[in-house]
Amino acid sequence: MASTEVHHVPRCTCEGRKSVEDDLAEDSTRTCQARTEDASGLETTTTTTAVSRNYRPRGSLARVLFDKQKADERLEAYDKRQWYTVDTSKIRDDLLKLWVPLGAGPYRDQPDKAAEIFLMRSSERSDSLPLQAWHSLARSALSWFISRTSINGLLGRGSMHVFSCEQFEKLMEASGFKGPWGSLVDLGAGDGATTTHVAHLFERVYATDISPPMRWALSKRKFTVLDVEKWHEEAGPFDVILCLNLLDRCDRPNTLLRQFRTSLTPGGRLVVALVLPFSPYVEVGERGDHKPSEYLPVKGNGLEGQIAGLVDRVFAPLGLKCLAWSKLPYLCEGDLGQAYYFLDDVLFVLEAVPDVAYNYEEKNETSEKVRSQEGPV
Ligand SMILES: C[S@@+](CC[C@H](N)C(=O)[O-])C[C@H]1O[C@@H](n2cnc3c(N)ncnc32)[C@H](O)[C@@H]1O
């Protein structure tokens, strides 16, 4: 089944199927040609009957495995350069200057070692039938009582990967961070997988999460777990605050954003990661319809347009200045559907503008909207 070894996925040279019925026709004798490269890079052409392309097993387990194999082949063939690049023609000049490429390889557009390891482990786990069968059973039973995040925390599954230590250090350096590397807080840290990559750089590491199993996972990793509401009072100010993939998953993102400016030490940095295009979804919120209670005004067309929208309309009015930004894949462990999942994640490194240069009342364009529940969420 799926493997992250680099191998060449055959590129079919004939027309695709027309319908699902066609796909299921097992007796077709149409032929097609597939070009493959051998280990030496030589291209060979093989002719196969349509049976191999059309075949779809009838038993449900066999069908699941067959579909997974197809999905994994599509993942293998996906051009991963797209993970680390943006359409620069759609980015403003002042923002382009702050771009930090975080991919590996000569063109800095390939997964680095940590991402490769994550993908390999994820592939292996997704291929383990007993493990996936257990997860699937437990998930359907537990989903009546607790959130998906808490189920993942309990089962120790669904781990995510944002950045490696090297990528984080590169971002911090590009933002001109001079230290000290005293305290770090990771808000909405999940199981703490990403926190673990950078924890050794700091003297004190704090974390929060709203899900009890995730809090348990965080304390098992020896991070000091703070209250989700009072984290800034309990241990701040912090040299570095991580807010990774939380603004679109928490109920009151504006309240959280307003706490950042005063929770950073002078010269401290806030690192925000956000999946774009913006699509908020709250597992357990006040409204009960999975929409956030507070509207975050993320405007702009597509991923590139929303980057400028966030910098100008969300961060700047709250006295948070963007010093560097980048784009990475937000990787999630796979299951019987496919080896892993990914989303486009944009990272921003921000600093708090000093008091003298910042007047909250004058500059906060979003203040009227902060508590609004009417916005297009
Ligand atoms: C998408 S996950 C991100 C996990 C991790 N930061 C990452 O980037 O992989 C969002 C996490 O935020 C947590 N969460 C949601 N609302 C929160 C809140 N108000 N305070 C702290 N954590 C929250 C969820 O339980 C979940 O673990």
The ligand as a Gaussian input file, in Angstrom:
#p B3LYP/6-31G(d) Opt

LIG

0 1
 C       -6.713000      22.650000      14.775000
 S       -6.148000      22.256000      16.364000
 C       -4.532000      22.955000      16.379000
 C       -3.575000      22.180000      17.224000
 C       -2.119000      22.664000      17.106000
 N       -1.982000      24.018000      17.561000
 C       -1.656000      22.543000      15.678000
 O       -1.430000      23.555000      15.016000
 O       -1.531000      21.403000      15.212000
 C       -7.045000      23.422000      17.360000
 C       -6.895000      23.137000      18.832000
 O       -7.377000      24.253000      19.551000
 C       -8.088000      23.773000      20.695000
 N       -8.963000      24.892000      21.123000
 C      -10.149000      25.307000      20.622000
 N      -10.579000      26.401000      21.279000
 C       -9.630000      26.716000      22.183000
 C       -9.473000      27.766000      23.147000
 N      -10.368000      28.735000      23.293000
 N       -8.360000      27.772000      23.913000
 C       -7.439000      26.804000      23.789000
 N       -7.527000      25.787000      22.896000
 C       -8.602000      25.751000      22.101000
 C       -8.754000      22.511000      20.220000
 O       -9.086000      21.656000      21.278000
 C       -7.664000      21.928000      19.298000
 O       -6.811000      21.066000      20.003000

